[in-house]
Amino acid sequence: MRAAVYYRNSDVRLETRPVPVVGPGELLVKVLASGICGSDVLEWYRIRTAPRVLGHEIAGVVEQVGAGVEQCKPGDRVAATHHVPCNTCRYCLAGHHTVCETLHTTSFDPGGFAEYVRIPALQTDRGTFRLPDSVSFEEGTFIEPLGCVVRGQRHVRLAAGQSALVLGSGVSGLLHILLARASGAGRIMATDVNAFRLDQARLCGADHVFDARDDVPAAVRACNDGRGADCVIVCTGAFSAFRQALAAVDRAGTILCFATTEPGQDLPLPLNDFWRNSVTVTSSYAAAPADLATALELIRAKRVAVSGLVTHRLPLAETGEGFRLMADGAEASIKIVVEPQT
């Protein structure tokens, strides 16, 4: 089969790999759509394990089932996630599924940027979801990223009527805007340095958008009754955004670090102000199966309309171009979907 093999962001090669062999409890999925995630182009993170086939936002059709598989059959339309928890460790039992060691070590064989992918037994059991006929394969690639957003907003308990500031209007930021709007948030504000993405933020439901290079905390207060935002969600790895979050959050507000910086960057916290103003800083990583099930239902019910976020659909041979567009971030691109069968 053909596979797009990652060596670095500027070097993604189309190579031939054997079709994976399915074992007991496993699935072989013919990949019809595979989204490029922002984490795929974090070169400092990915290059350590290169060369490899990336791609974890997948949807397709079940080609083969291993012995003992009962929940799926050949021909079923499915979406699957690469990371699943064990559900038995102390972290899972306490509800912290995404710090489970099993979740951090599970993966696909070889990855979603290939014509076929083997879904291991654990992911088949708790990380594979049948797609309703009303949900396209393209929409299915959003289940994993939207599931991460669902978990993040549950962490910060963004309540109806509260104001939200989303720093960074890439795919994750726009999904946060869409979910916040669907959840009844009050005033929603967003930033970016890219005018196209700011326009997309408005289309997704942001009431106010700001150039991230301006005085964002002042702009927030100017349109939010003189207050900071109840919730600030950082969706960019730019270190300046984390500083903006500290200055733009309201008293008793919450900052969600949804994105991360490069290793070695530490954020000084004004501890006295935090103590006095009861500000909370938290983070969120990945999604648990329940978050993914919620995401699928939000997409099925059209509560979160994701299809409009796709700006590029590329054949497998052009995966490298997709990585270039995603890593560059300067062009009119939001979600890039690779179609491995073309």
PADRENZA-650666 format. One record per residue (C-alpha): residue number from 1; x, y, z. Coordinates in steps of 0.5 Angstrom, whole numbers. Layout:
% residues N
[r NUM,[X,Y,Z]];
...
***
This chain:
% residues 342
[r 1,[0,0,0]];
[r 2,[2,7,-1]];
[r 3,[4,11,6]];
[r 4,[6,18,7]];
[r 5,[12,18,11]];
[r 6,[14,24,16]];
[r 7,[22,25,16]];
[r 8,[21,33,18]];
[r 9,[16,38,16]];
[r 10,[19,40,10]];
[r 11,[20,32,8]];
[r 12,[14,28,7]];
[r 13,[16,22,3]];
[r 14,[11,17,-1]];
[r 15,[13,10,0]];
[r 16,[11,3,0]];
[r 17,[9,-1,6]];
[r 18,[6,-7,7]];
[r 19,[-1,-8,9]];
[r 20,[-2,-9,16]];
[r 21,[-4,-16,18]];
[r 22,[-10,-16,23]];
[r 23,[-10,-20,29]];
[r 24,[-15,-22,34]];
[r 25,[-19,-17,37]];
[r 26,[-17,-12,31]];
[r 27,[-19,-8,25]];
[r 28,[-16,-6,18]];
[r 29,[-19,0,16]];
[r 30,[-19,3,9]];
[r 31,[-18,10,11]];
[r 32,[-22,15,7]];
[r 33,[-20,21,10]];
[r 34,[-15,23,15]];
[r 35,[-14,30,18]];
[r 36,[-7,34,19]];
[r 37,[-7,36,27]];
[r 38,[-3,42,29]];
[r 39,[1,37,33]];
[r 40,[3,33,27]];
[r 41,[7,39,25]];
[r 42,[11,41,32]];
[r 43,[17,39,29]];
[r 44,[21,39,36]];
[r 45,[16,34,38]];
[r 46,[15,29,32]];
[r 47,[22,29,29]];
[r 48,[25,25,35]];
[r 49,[21,19,33]];
[r 50,[22,20,25]];
[r 51,[21,17,20]];
[r 52,[14,15,22]];
[r 53,[7,15,19]];
[r 54,[3,20,22]];
[r 55,[-4,21,22]];
[r 56,[-9,20,28]];
[r 57,[-16,24,26]];
[r 58,[-18,18,21]];
[r 59,[-25,16,18]];
[r 60,[-26,10,13]];
[r 61,[-29,3,12]];
[r 62,[-28,-3,16]];
[r 63,[-24,-8,11]];
[r 64,[-23,-14,15]];
[r 65,[-24,-16,23]];
[r 66,[-20,-20,27]];
[r 67,[-23,-26,31]];
[r 68,[-27,-24,37]];
[r 69,[-29,-17,34]];
[r 70,[-37,-17,35]];
[r 71,[-38,-9,35]];
[r 72,[-36,-8,27]];
[r 73,[-36,-12,21]];
[r 74,[-33,-11,14]];
[r 75,[-37,-5,10]];
[r 76,[-38,-1,17]];
[r 77,[-37,6,16]];
[r 78,[-32,8,23]];
[r 79,[-28,13,26]];
[r 80,[-22,11,31]];
[r 81,[-18,15,36]];
[r 82,[-10,13,37]];
[r 83,[-10,14,44]];
[r 84,[-14,10,49]];
[r 85,[-14,9,57]];
[r 86,[-13,3,60]];
[r 87,[-19,5,65]];
[r 88,[-16,1,71]];
[r 89,[-10,5,73]];
[r 90,[-11,10,79]];
[r 91,[-11,16,74]];
[r 92,[-17,13,70]];
[r 93,[-21,11,76]];
[r 94,[-20,18,79]];
[r 95,[-23,21,72]];
[r 96,[-16,23,69]];
[r 97,[-16,19,63]];
[r 98,[-12,23,59]];
[r 99,[-6,22,64]];
[r 100,[-6,15,64]];
[r 101,[0,11,61]];
[r 102,[-3,7,57]];
[r 103,[-7,13,53]];
[r 104,[0,16,52]];
[r 105,[3,10,49]];
[r 106,[-3,7,45]];
[r 107,[-2,8,37]];
[r 108,[-4,6,30]];
[r 109,[-1,2,25]];
[r 110,[2,5,22]];
[r 111,[-2,12,22]];
[r 112,[-7,15,18]];
[r 113,[-3,18,12]];
[r 114,[-4,11,9]];
[r 115,[-9,7,5]];
[r 116,[-10,2,10]];
[r 117,[-9,2,18]];
[r 118,[-9,-3,23]];
[r 119,[-13,-1,29]];
[r 120,[-11,-5,35]];
[r 121,[-15,-9,40]];
[r 122,[-15,-4,45]];
[r 123,[-17,2,41]];
[r 124,[-22,-3,37]];
[r 125,[-26,-4,44]];
[r 126,[-26,3,46]];
[r 127,[-24,8,41]];
[r 128,[-27,6,35]];
[r 129,[-34,9,33]];
[r 130,[-39,7,28]];
[r 131,[-41,13,24]];
[r 132,[-48,15,22]];
[r 133,[-50,16,15]];
[r 134,[-51,23,16]];
[r 135,[-44,24,18]];
[r 136,[-39,24,13]];
[r 137,[-32,21,13]];
[r 138,[-29,28,13]];
[r 139,[-34,30,19]];
[r 140,[-31,24,22]];
[r 141,[-24,27,22]];
[r 142,[-26,32,27]];
[r 143,[-29,27,32]];
[r 144,[-22,27,36]];
[r 145,[-20,34,36]];
[r 146,[-27,36,38]];
[r 147,[-27,31,43]];
[r 148,[-21,34,46]];
[r 149,[-24,41,46]];
[r 150,[-30,38,49]];
[r 151,[-26,35,55]];
[r 152,[-22,42,55]];
[r 153,[-28,46,56]];
[r 154,[-31,41,61]];
[r 155,[-25,42,65]];
[r 156,[-26,50,66]];
[r 157,[-33,49,67]];
[r 158,[-35,55,62]];
[r 159,[-42,56,64]];
[r 160,[-48,59,60]];
[r 161,[-47,67,60]];
[r 162,[-40,67,61]];
[r 163,[-35,71,57]];
[r 164,[-29,67,53]];
[r 165,[-23,69,50]];
[r 166,[-20,65,45]];
[r 167,[-12,66,44]];
[r 168,[-11,63,37]];
[r 169,[-16,62,31]];
[r 170,[-13,56,28]];
[r 171,[-17,49,28]];
[r 172,[-17,48,36]];
[r 173,[-19,56,37]];
[r 174,[-25,55,32]];
[r 175,[-27,49,35]];
[r 176,[-27,52,42]];
[r 177,[-31,58,39]];
[r 178,[-36,53,36]];
[r 179,[-37,49,42]];
[r 180,[-37,55,47]];
[r 181,[-43,58,42]];
[r 182,[-47,52,42]];
[r 183,[-46,51,50]];
[r 184,[-49,58,51]];
[r 185,[-43,62,53]];
[r 186,[-44,70,53]];
[r 187,[-39,75,50]];
[r 188,[-34,71,46]];
[r 189,[-27,74,43]];
[r 190,[-22,71,39]];
[r 191,[-15,73,37]];
[r 192,[-10,71,31]];
[r 193,[-5,75,27]];
[r 194,[-8,72,21]];
[r 195,[-14,76,18]];
[r 196,[-17,70,14]];
[r 197,[-17,66,21]];
[r 198,[-20,72,24]];
[r 199,[-26,72,19]];
[r 200,[-27,65,20]];
[r 201,[-27,66,28]];
[r 202,[-33,71,26]];
[r 203,[-36,66,22]];
[r 204,[-36,61,28]];
[r 205,[-39,66,33]];
[r 206,[-34,70,36]];
[r 207,[-37,77,37]];
[r 208,[-31,81,37]];
[r 209,[-24,79,34]];
[r 210,[-17,82,35]];
[r 211,[-10,82,32]];
[r 212,[-6,79,37]];
[r 213,[0,84,36]];
[r 214,[-5,89,39]];
[r 215,[-6,91,46]];
[r 216,[-11,85,47]];
[r 217,[-12,86,55]];
[r 218,[-14,93,53]];
[r 219,[-19,91,48]];
[r 220,[-22,85,52]];
[r 221,[-24,90,57]];
[r 222,[-26,95,52]];
[r 223,[-32,91,49]];
[r 224,[-33,87,56]];
[r 225,[-36,92,61]];
[r 226,[-29,94,63]];
[r 227,[-27,87,66]];
[r 228,[-23,81,63]];
[r 229,[-26,75,61]];
[r 230,[-29,70,65]];
[r 231,[-25,64,61]];
[r 232,[-19,65,57]];
[r 233,[-17,59,52]];
[r 234,[-10,59,50]];
[r 235,[-10,55,43]];
[r 236,[-3,58,40]];
[r 237,[4,56,42]];
[r 238,[6,63,42]];
[r 239,[9,65,48]];
[r 240,[6,72,48]];
[r 241,[-1,69,48]];
[r 242,[1,66,55]];
[r 243,[3,73,58]];
[r 244,[-4,76,54]];
[r 245,[-8,71,58]];
[r 246,[-5,73,65]];
[r 247,[-7,80,63]];
[r 248,[-14,79,60]];
[r 249,[-17,74,65]];
[r 250,[-22,77,70]];
[r 251,[-22,76,77]];
[r 252,[-24,69,79]];
[r 253,[-23,67,72]];
[r 254,[-20,61,69]];
[r 255,[-14,60,64]];
[r 256,[-14,54,60]];
[r 257,[-7,52,57]];
[r 258,[-10,48,51]];
[r 259,[-4,49,47]];
[r 260,[4,48,49]];
[r 261,[10,52,48]];
[r 262,[17,49,46]];
[r 263,[20,45,51]];
[r 264,[24,50,56]];
[r 265,[20,56,56]];
[r 266,[17,57,63]];
[r 267,[11,62,65]];
[r 268,[13,67,71]];
[r 269,[6,67,75]];
[r 270,[5,74,79]];
[r 271,[3,69,85]];
[r 272,[1,75,89]];
[r 273,[-5,77,84]];
[r 274,[-7,70,83]];
[r 275,[-8,69,91]];
[r 276,[-12,76,91]];
[r 277,[-16,75,85]];
[r 278,[-17,67,85]];
[r 279,[-15,66,78]];
[r 280,[-14,59,76]];
[r 281,[-9,56,71]];
[r 282,[-11,49,68]];
[r 283,[-9,45,62]];
[r 284,[-12,40,58]];
[r 285,[-9,34,54]];
[r 286,[-12,29,49]];
[r 287,[-19,26,50]];
[r 288,[-22,20,53]];
[r 289,[-28,16,50]];
[r 290,[-33,19,53]];
[r 291,[-31,26,50]];
[r 292,[-31,23,43]];
[r 293,[-38,20,44]];
[r 294,[-40,27,46]];
[r 295,[-36,30,40]];
[r 296,[-39,25,35]];
[r 297,[-46,27,38]];
[r 298,[-45,34,37]];
[r 299,[-43,33,30]];
[r 300,[-49,29,28]];
[r 301,[-54,33,31]];
[r 302,[-51,39,28]];
[r 303,[-50,43,34]];
[r 304,[-42,44,32]];
[r 305,[-42,45,25]];
[r 306,[-35,43,23]];
[r 307,[-35,41,15]];
[r 308,[-34,49,14]];
[r 309,[-27,49,17]];
[r 310,[-24,44,11]];
[r 311,[-20,49,7]];
[r 312,[-16,44,3]];
[r 313,[-17,37,1]];
[r 314,[-11,33,-2]];
[r 315,[-9,26,-5]];
[r 316,[-4,22,-1]];
[r 317,[1,24,-5]];
[r 318,[1,31,-3]];
[r 319,[1,30,4]];
[r 320,[7,34,4]];
[r 321,[4,40,1]];
[r 322,[-1,39,7]];
[r 323,[4,39,12]];
[r 324,[7,46,9]];
[r 325,[1,49,9]];
[r 326,[0,47,16]];
[r 327,[7,49,19]];
[r 328,[7,56,15]];
[r 329,[0,58,18]];
[r 330,[1,64,13]];
[r 331,[-4,62,8]];
[r 332,[-12,62,7]];
[r 333,[-12,55,11]];
[r 334,[-16,52,17]];
[r 335,[-17,45,16]];
[r 336,[-13,40,12]];
[r 337,[-16,33,10]];
[r 338,[-12,28,6]];
[r 339,[-16,23,2]];
[r 340,[-11,17,2]];
[r 341,[-15,13,-3]];
[r 342,[-14,19,-8]];
***
